[in-house]
C-alpha cells in the first residue's frame, strides 16, 4: 500500500501497479474489480500453475542453463525445492526416484 505524502514524488512502482490494474485487471474499465475480474486474476483459465512452478524451479536451479537439472543442481538448490508446492513442500524429495 502507498500513502501519498504531501509534496513527495510518487514511486515508480505505484505507476506500474496502476498501469497493471487498468491494462490487465479492470477488464470492463469501470475503475474497480468485480467478482469475475478478481476470479480471472486469481485463477486465470489459460494459466497452468504446475507448469509455471516447474519452469520456475528449473530456471532458478539450472546453473549451466542447459534446460536439464542434475542431481548436484537440485541438491545445491534444495531450498527452492523444499519450499515448492511442486514437490509437496519437500515431501516428494524423500521418496526414491529413478530419474537420478
N, C-alpha and C positions, 0 to 999 in steps of 0.2 A: 504494500500500500504506500501511497505517496501523499504526504501532506505538504501542499504548496506553501512555502514561506513567502511573506511579502517581499517583493523585490528580488527574490532569488531566482536563478535560472531553473528551468525545468530540465531534469536529467534526460539524456538520450533514451534511456530505457522506457521512460513514460511515453514518449512519442512512438517508439517501436510497439509497445503494448497497445496504444490507441490505434495504430495502423493495423495491427493483427485483429483487433476487435472489429474494426469497420470493414476490413477486406475479407476476413475468414470466419468470424464468429456471428456477426449480426447479418444473417443471410437475407432477411427480409427488409433490412435497412430502416428499422423503426427506432434505432437508438438504444435498444435493450435486448436482452436474450430471453426468449420464451422457452418453454419446456422442450420443444422439438429442437431448437438450436443448441440447447445445453446437452441433450441426448446425442446429437450429432458430434458435438465437441468431445464428449467423454467416450462415446462408443461409436466412432465412425464406421460405417459399413464396409468401406474399402480398405481397412487397416487391419493387418494381421499382427496381433500383439506378440505371438510366439516367434514369428519370423523376424520381427523388429528386434526383439530381445536377443535372439540368436545372432543376428548380424552385429548388434552392439557388442556382444561378448567376443566375437571373432575379431572385429575391428580393434577393440581395445587390447586384446591379448596377443594378437598375431604380430610378434615383434619384427619378423623379417618380411611381413606383408606379402606372403605367398598364398594367402586365402586358405591356408590349412593350419590347424593347430597341432603342435607336437605335445607330447606328454610334458616336456620341460616348460613349454609356454603356458600350459594350463597350470602347472604347479607353481610357476613363478608369479602367476596372476590369480592365485587361489581365492583371494578376497573378492574378486569380481564374480567368480562362480558361486561362492558360498552365499553371497548377498543377492543372488539372482533367483527370480521366480522360475526361470527356465530349468534350474537344477533342483527345484523344490527346496530352495534355500539351503543347498548343500547336501541334503539328504541323499540325492541320487548319486553324489560323488563317492559315497561309501560302498556302493554296490559294485560287484565285479562286472567289467565290460570287456568285450573283445576288440574294441576299437584301438587299443594301445598295443 
